[in-house]
Amino acid sequence: MTSATVTAPAPYQSYVYAYPHKTAYRKLTDRPRLSELWAGEPKDALSLYLHIPFCEVRCGFCNLFTRIGAPDGLTGAYLDALERQAGAVREALGEREPVRFATAAFGGGTPTFLTAAELTRLCDIAEHRMGADLRAVPLSVEASPATATADRLEVLAERGATRLSLGVQSFDDTEARAAVRPQRRADVEAALGRVREAGIPVLNIDLIYGIDGQTEHTWLRSLDAALAWRPEELYLYPLYIRPLTSLGRRADAADPEWDEQRLRLYRAGRDHLLAHGYEQRSMRMFRRADAPAEGADDYACQTDGMIGLGCGARSYTSGLHYSFDYAVGMHEIRAIIDDYTVRPAADFAHAEYGRRMTGDEARRRHLLQSLLQADGLAVADYRERFGGRTPAEDFPAELARFADRGWLEPGPVLRLTPDGLAHSDALGPELFSPAVRAAMAAYERK
């Protein structure tokens, strides 16, 4: 069988940025203590993630856990709760063995929604409460053009930020409005200038393709506008229209013409960046060939040994992934944030929502995360990690299907072909287990 005779699924099914997805999490009736969950886990190279669930505006495509604006006092109350949670989590890690953080990230939402003074406090929580040396490890921070102000950037640069990710989405004002991303190109350019002046080593620019009215010409024009700043990284995201988002309210059924448009724009953007000295690291991520090393690529925050603080953050041990409740709708998100801000410290010593990771799920997760990176998966590494078994022994049907479609290059390193990388958002979901699929299907949106 050849790839020409195999019918491939629709290319844009789901962006797999974590596995299992939060919609597969359920309330943990036993509320396990964090001290027990972390007792047997390695603690010498942990990842730290702090979640700030506030934005100045919610983009039309966004289904992240975030709310628009904050009434007076809410950000301060949120940081108070974050500090209580940090104290409880750090105590749960114990003192028997050294605790070291190898990476840190502030995400959201928009962390730079906080004022400069609040960002200082956020850094203090990471350093003084959790013990992370922010100036000694890679620290990535997400920002929007409107909130990337000079005083905020000065705080981040002084506290050790090594990477600033700016959500631009489009340099075309008409396209930005179509994505319900109200911003002007002049303001975006001004923000980029401030980021460069701040001296943060790695600038990442996020762009989106598939926006209503976008053409290959306007897409390449946006790419060229981004390239003028010589960003160390660029992320190219296909537009998704999700339920409970403002664009989602106008969503139609599957649209093959839109799929074809997004694939065409993806390939044009990929080829344009490759021709301008960028290396492809995943379907979405492109890094300038001469950019400074920043550590592992964009799947690194999904490895075990992840500690998330904040009401939208996840944490990962080898046996359990856990978080707080999850929602997309504005009313429900606000209720979860309000509940988080009044919790006593003792509440943060337990896991409340999550999913236990069996051996099969761990193998699926490792295969999925590795395959979706351009470097692929070394079979020998997989065998060493999973008791001598190979990916082909564990997932024969899936790997054969990917190879038949022309998506996978077999060998000592399993690596996606260029067409396989282009179809990452179809390939990833095919590796979900039946149990995870069933849990996601049964999830009640809110």
N, C-alpha and C positions, 0 to 999 in steps of 0.2 A: 504493500500500500504506500502511496506517495502522498505528499502534502497536497498535491493538486486534486486528489480524489477525496479528500477529507473536508467535510463542512465544519468550519470553525464557529464557535459561538460568537455572539455579539461582543465587540472588543471592550466595551465600557460597562462593566457590571458592578465593580466595587473596588474602591481604592483600599487596599489592605495595608493599613499603617500599623495595625496591631492584630495579633491573633492569640486567643479568640477575641472577637469584637465585644464591646461592652453590652450589646444587646443579648449576648449569651450568658452574661452574669446573672446571678440570682441572689436573693437575700440569704445570708448565711445564718441559719437558725441557731447554730451553736456559738456564734460570735467568738471565734477563736482569738486568744490573746496573741498580740504581736510578738511578745517575748518568746512564746512557744513556736510561732511560725519561723522566727529568725534564728532560733537557737542553734540549729545545725547548718546554717548557711554561711558560705564564705563572705567575709566582710572586709577584705583587703583591697577591693577594687569596685566599690559600689557606684551607681549612678544616682544623682540627685535631681529631681524635677520639682519645681515650684510652680503651681498653677494659679494664675490671676484671671478670674472669670468676668472681666469687664472690658467693654469696647465702647468707643464713642459713637459707633454706628454698626448695625449688623448688615453685612453684605447679603445680597439676595440669594446667594448660593450656600450660605454658611449654615451648617448643622452642628457646629461645635457647641460645647457647653459654655455659654457666655451670655451675659445680659447687657442691654444697652444702658449706659450711664450708671450712676450710683447716687442715691440720695445722700444728703449731708451726713457724714459720720459712718457710712457703710464701709468705705475702704479701710478706715481705721479699725472698725470692729472686725473686719475680715482679717487684717494683719494681726490683731489680737488673738483671734482663733488660730491663725496659722502658727503663731508663736506657741500657743498652748499645745497644738498638735505636734510641733517640732520637739518640744520638751518630752512629750509622752513617747514619741517614736524613738528619740535618742536614748531614753531610759530603757526601752524595750530591746534595743540592740545590745545592751549590756556592756560590761567592762572587762570581761574575761579575756577577750582578744582585741587587738587594735582594730579600730574602725577607720577606714580610709575611703574617701570619695575620689574616684578617678575622673569623673566628668560631672558637669552641672549644667542645667538649662532652666530658663524662665520662659514659660509659655502661657497660652491662654485660649480664648481671650487675647488681650493685648497687655502685656506686662507694663509697657510704657504709658498705659492709661494712668498709672500711679504718678504722683508728683515726684520731683527729684528727692524730696525728703522721705517720701514713702519708699522709693526705690532704695535709698540708703538703708532704711529699716529692713527691707526685704533681704538685702545682702547681709545685714547683721544677723538676721535669723538663720540664714544658711551657714554663716561662719561661726557665730557664737553659740547658737543652740544646737546645730547639727554637727559642727566641727569640720565643715568643708573649707579647704584653703582655696578660695576662688581665684587668687592670683597665681596659683601653681597648677591649675588644671584647665582644660578647655571649658569655657563658659559661653553658651549660646543664648541669645535673647531675641525674642520676636518683637517687632514694632510695626507701627503703621506710619505713613508719611505725616499725618497730622500730629502724632504724639512723639515723633522723633525730634524733640526740641533740644537746643544746645545744652540746657542745664541737666536734662535727663541723660543725654549721651555722655556728658562730662562725668556724671556719677558712675555710669556703667564702665566707661574706659578706665577710670581711676580704680574701680574695684576689680578689674581683671577681665572684663568681657573680651573674648577673643573672636566672637562671631556675632554679627547683627543681621538678622533676617528681616527684610522690609517687604511687606505685602503690597506690591504695586498693582499687580494683576493686568493692567493695561496702561500704556502711555497715551492712549487715544481717549479723549474726554467723552466722546459719544459712546464708546464701548464701555467705559467705566460706569456711565449712567445706566446702560443696558444691563449691567451686572449688579445694579443697585449698589454701586460703590462710588458714592458722590465725592469726587475729588478732581482737581484741575492739574494738568500736567506741570504747570509752573510750580505748584506746591510740591509735587513729587520731586521735581528736579532740585528744588531748594532743600528738601529733606535729605536727598542723596548727597548734596554738598555738605550738609552738616555732619552726616555720618563719616564722610571722608576726612573732614576737618578734625573730628574727634580722634582719629587715628586707630580705630578698632581694626585689627588685622584682616579679618575676613568679612567682606560684604556679600550677602546673598540677596538676590532679587527674585521674588516670586512673580510669575506671569501665568495667565490663564488663556487657553485656546478653546474655541467652540462657542464664544459669546455671540449672541444674536447680532447679525449684521457684520460680523468680522469676516475679512477676506484674507487671502494669502498675502496680499500687498500690505494691508494694515497690520497683520501679524508680524511680518518681517520688519515693518517700520518700528513696531514696539521693541522687537529684539534689538534692532540697531540702536534705538534710544538707550536701552539698557547697556549694550556693549560699549557705548561711549563712556561709561563710568568704569569700564574694565573690572566688573565684579569678579571676585574670586570664585563665586558660585552662582549658578542660576537654576531655579527649579521651574519646570514647565508642567503645569497642571491642566488636565482636561477638565472642562466645566462639567459638573454634575448638578442635576436638579433633584433635590431630595425632598421628601415629604416634610411638612411643617416648616419649611423655609418660605420666604416671600415669593421666590420664583417657583417653588414647588406647588404653590396654589394654582399656578397656571400650566402645570406640567401635563403633557399628553403621554400616550403610550409610547412604547419603543419606536424609535425613528431611525431606520437604516440610513437615510440621507444624512442625518446629523452625525451618525457614527462615521460615515465615510468622510464627512467634512473634518471631523476631529482627527481622524487618522491622517488625512492629507496635511492638515496643519501641523500635526505632531512631526511627521516626516520632514516637512519643510523646515521646521524649527530645529530639529535634530541635525539635519545636514548643514544648516546655516551655522550652528554653534561649532560643529566639528570642523568646518572650514575656517573658523576664526580661532582655532587653537584651544578648544575646550575638549575635555575627555568625558565620555558618558559613563556615569557610575551606576545609574539605574534608569528605569523608564523616565523618571522625573528629574533626576539630579545630574547636573553637568558642572564640572570643575575645571577652572582654567589650568592648563598644563603646568604653568610655573607658579601656581598658588602655593602658599605655605601649607604644610601638612597640618590637618586639624583633628587627627585621630580617626576613629572608625567612621564609616559612612552612615547614611540616614536611618539604617535599621538598628544602630547601636543602642538607642534608648529602649529597644524592645528586648534586650537580653535580661536574663535573670540577674538578681541583685540590683533591682531598680526600686528606689524609694521615692514615692510621690507624695508631696504635701499640697494641700488645697482640696476643695470639694470636688474638683473635676479631674484630679490626678489619679493615676493607677500606680500600684506597686506590684512587683513581681518577685516571688520566691520560686524555688524550683517546684514546689508542690501546690502553690495557690497564687492566682492573680486576683487582686482585690482592689476595691475603690469604694466610693460612696454611691448613692443612687444616681441614675443617669436620666437625662431628659433633653429634649430639643425645643419644646414649646416654651415660650417666654414665661407664662404663669408658673409652670412647674419648675423651671430653672430658678426663678426668684424665690420660690418656697424652699428649695434645697439650699440655696445660698443663705437665706435667712435662718434656717435651721442650723446650718454649719456655724454661723457666727455666735450662736448662744450656747454651744455645747461646752460642757465642763471638760477639763483636761482628761478626766478618767474615761470619758467616752472614746477618746482617740487611742486608747490602749488596746482596742479590739478591731478586727476586720468585720465589716458589715455586709458588703455585697462582693461577690466574686465568683470564680470558677476554679475548681480543683483541676490540676494538670496531671493526667495519667501519662504513662510512658508513651502511648500512641500519640497523644496530643503534643507531647514534647518533641517527638520525632517530626510530626507534621509541621510544627512551628519552625523548627530548625531548617527543614528542607525548604519551606516556603520563604523564610527570610533570606536564606542563602541564594536560592535560585533567582530571586527578584533583584539581586545585585549583579552588576556586569561581570564581576570576578567569578561568580558561580560557586559551586560546592565541590570541594575536594573529597572524593569518595573515601580516601584513607582517613581523613579527619572525622567523617561521619561514622566510620567503622570503629574508630577509637572511642568516640563519644557514646555510642550505642551498642557496646558489647559485641563487636565483630560483625554485626549485620550491615548490609549495604542498602542504599536507597532503593535499588531495583528489587531487592527482596521484600522490602517493606511496602513499596508503592509501585508494583509492576504495571498495573493498569494505567495509572495516571501518567507515569513516565513514558510508557509506550504511546499513549495518546498524544502527548506533547511532541514526541519525536515524529510521529506520523503526520502531524500538522506542519512540520518544518520549524517548530519552535525551539527544539532542544538539540544540542550537540552532545551525544554520548561520549564517554571516555573517562579517564582518571579524574578529570574535572568536569562535572555536569555544568554546562554553561548555556544560557539562552542565546539563540541566534538573534540577529537584528530584528527579525519579524517576531520572535518570541518576546523580546523586550517591549516591542510595540504593543503586544497583546498581554502585558503583565496584569492588567485589570480583569482579564478573563481567566488567565492561568491561575492566579492566586486563589480566587474563590473555589476553583475545582479541587483544591487541596484541603478544603474544610472537611472535617469529619461529619458523618451523619448526625452525631449527637449535637454538635455545634450548630449545624444547619437547622435541626429541629428546634433548638433553643432560640435561635435568632428568629425563626418563622413564628414562634409562639409569643415573642416579645410584644407587649402592648405599647404602641407608640404614645408618648406623652410629652 
